[in-house]
Amino acid sequence: MEMNNINNIPKEKFTFAKRNDLYHDNKFDTKPVSYFQGAFRRFCKNKGAVVGGIIVSLLIVFAIIAPLFTPFTPVYYDQRFAYVSPKLELFADLGIGFWDGGKTKNTNRLGYLKDLALGQEIGVDVIMGGEYEVSDDGSNYTYRFDTYYTTGFGKYKTISFAEYEDIQRYQNETGKQVLYPVVDKAIRNTMLPKNKDDANIYYKMDNPSAATIRPKLDFNGNIIPNYQKHAADTTSPLIAPYNSTRIEGQNGFTENGTQYFYSYGTVVGDGIVEVRALNYEYYIYEHTQVKKDGIEEPLFIFGTTDTGKDIFACLAYGARFSFVFATIVAVVNFIVGVIWGSIAGYFGGKTDLFMERFSEILGSVPTMIVITLLKYHMGTSTQALVLFISFFLTGWIGMAGTTRMQFYRFKNQEYVLAARTLGASDWRIMFKHILPNGLGTIVTSVALVIPAMIYSETSLSYLGIINLEAGKTTSVGTLIAAGQKSIMAGAGFVALFPCLFLVLLMLSFNLFGNGLRDAFNPSLRGSED
């Protein structure tokens, strides 16, 4: 067998290689994908999670931005405008009978006449569109009425001469009528005490001393005014009509050869005048001329509660508090729970035994007892602080249990053994190798903790155990509690909007959390390609 001498290879055996004869590995055309980039791609493929995330984002944006676009606050209330219906100017101008501040009413003829009388005096379609339906026997009237103007005049109001003159100035400048002629004092004195101060009664009555006041109609079926009048030559600071609009005889009228004016107030004391002020217009005057608090008119997008609180403002501020509070609690519980659970799960043995027994003892204490004790010993503290401490004391235990389970699952995997063999420290193995692999389940828990905290806070506020209104804020649960009794009053919208917010929050956060769980699942890495 001939042996080749590799040390004596002839020179002619060697040839130069050309550039085209050289072969290299092909260059990768794709860029490396990080862990979070892959998670984002997987999340985007889950349509339900994307929709849930969008809804959650919209709710958060509403909680952040909405309070900036309303002049009302949770501490604001005005009993005169209790249970007024939701109103948007756009829908009110369209006249489509939706979201226009109106409400359907079923009443008898007397109720219809009172609404008709109010509309005739102030020149507004209190009966919206002037349309109504009458039952066959004529006993029942059905129509939509304007809940903002049906607040009417309320009771007679006493004001100072200075305010009386300022209102007249305001009326002259704006052309809006706030004060209306008062009823003849002699007639009012014949009425029962419960009716005497009712400023909505301005018309002639069949029987002024009756318990139920019935308007007297003329031959054409119109309401007959019963205003107090005074002669033009009477010396009184209330003689001048002050350009009172929409009132017949505002420039004076002649009766039996004598010129008269309607009285727009009655002197009841030194510098005190008793007047009939239309609530709607007086509200505008009060806020734009006196308080100057940025409120221009009584316009409530979501309506008002039984105490006249603006539901939109209360829901916006309540949602903001709920998100901020739940996020802070979730972050604190996440930090404490992850550290506690990782130590217990990684080291195991006696360390895990001691930590688990401590967690079980602490977790066995009912939250209600914790809240009760905290309220008893922290009576001067805010209710929000009581909530935070009570939720934090046991809230991190669930997160610690989830983290501990993930560490037990991954701590004996091959890549962990390899890292330990290469000399990696325990803390590096725990938070560099094990924690990222269990992050999917942990993040999902965090995403579900936030709605759980909001739901718990809402439940406690709903039951009245926690009263956040004492701290000049409010809660969604407080609104739902107010809406429960409003249903019987025919104002279901009080409960509708906070309940809708809570339902959307819980559903969207569940979808969002499930999407995060799948996105951060390391076993699905590469499935997005």
HELIX and SHEET records of a PDB file:
HELIX    1   1 ILE A    6  ASN A    8  5                                   3    
HELIX    2   2 LYS A   11  LYS A   13  5                                   3    
HELIX    3   3 ARG A   19  ASP A   21  5                                   3    
HELIX    4   4 TYR A   35  LYS A   45  1                                  11    
HELIX    5   5 LYS A   47  ILE A   65  1                                  19    
HELIX    6   6 ALA A   66  PHE A   69  5                                   4    
HELIX    7   7 GLN A   79  PHE A   81  5                                   3    
HELIX    8   8 GLU A   89  LEU A   94  1                                   6    
HELIX    9   9 ARG A  109  ILE A  122  1                                  14    
HELIX   10  10 MET A  128  GLY A  130  5                                   3    
HELIX   11  11 TYR A  149  THR A  151  5                                   3    
HELIX   12  12 PHE A  161  THR A  174  1                                  14    
HELIX   13  13 LYS A  185  ASN A  189  1                                   5    
HELIX   14  14 PRO A  193  LYS A  196  1                                   4    
HELIX   15  15 ASN A  279  TYR A  285  1                                   7    
HELIX   16  16 GLU A  286  LYS A  291  3                                   6    
HELIX   17  17 ILE A  311  PHE A  347  1                                  37    
HELIX   18  18 GLY A  349  GLY A  363  1                                  15    
HELIX   19  19 THR A  367  HIS A  377  1                                  11    
HELIX   20  20 GLN A  383  PHE A  410  1                                  28    
HELIX   21  21 GLU A  414  THR A  421  1                                   8    
HELIX   22  22 ASP A  426  ARG A  428  1                                   3    
HELIX   23  23 ILE A  429  ILE A  434  3                                   6    
HELIX   24  24 LEU A  435  ASN A  437  1                                   3    
HELIX   25  25 LEU A  439  LEU A  463  1                                  25    
HELIX   26  26 LEU A  468  GLY A  471  5                                   4    
HELIX   27  27 VAL A  476  SER A  486  1                                  11    
HELIX   28  28 PHE A  493  ALA A  519  1                                  27    
HELIX   29  29 PRO A  522  LEU A  524  5                                   3    
SHEET    1   A 3 GLY A 102  THR A 107  0                                        
SHEET    2   A 3 TYR A 141  ASP A 146 -1                                        
SHEET    3   A 3 GLU A 133  VAL A 134 -1                                        
SHEET    1   B 3 LYS A 157  SER A 160  0                                        
SHEET    2   B 3 ILE A 272  ALA A 277 -1                                        
SHEET    3   B 3 LEU A 179  TYR A 180 -1                                        
SHEET    1   C 3 LYS A 157  SER A 160  0                                        
SHEET    2   C 3 ILE A 272  ALA A 277 -1                                        
SHEET    3   C 3 THR A 266  GLY A 269 -1                                        
SHEET    1   D 3 LYS A 229  ALA A 231  0                                        
SHEET    2   D 3 THR A 258  TYR A 262 -1                                        
SHEET    3   D 3 PHE A 253  GLU A 255 -1                                        
END                                                                             
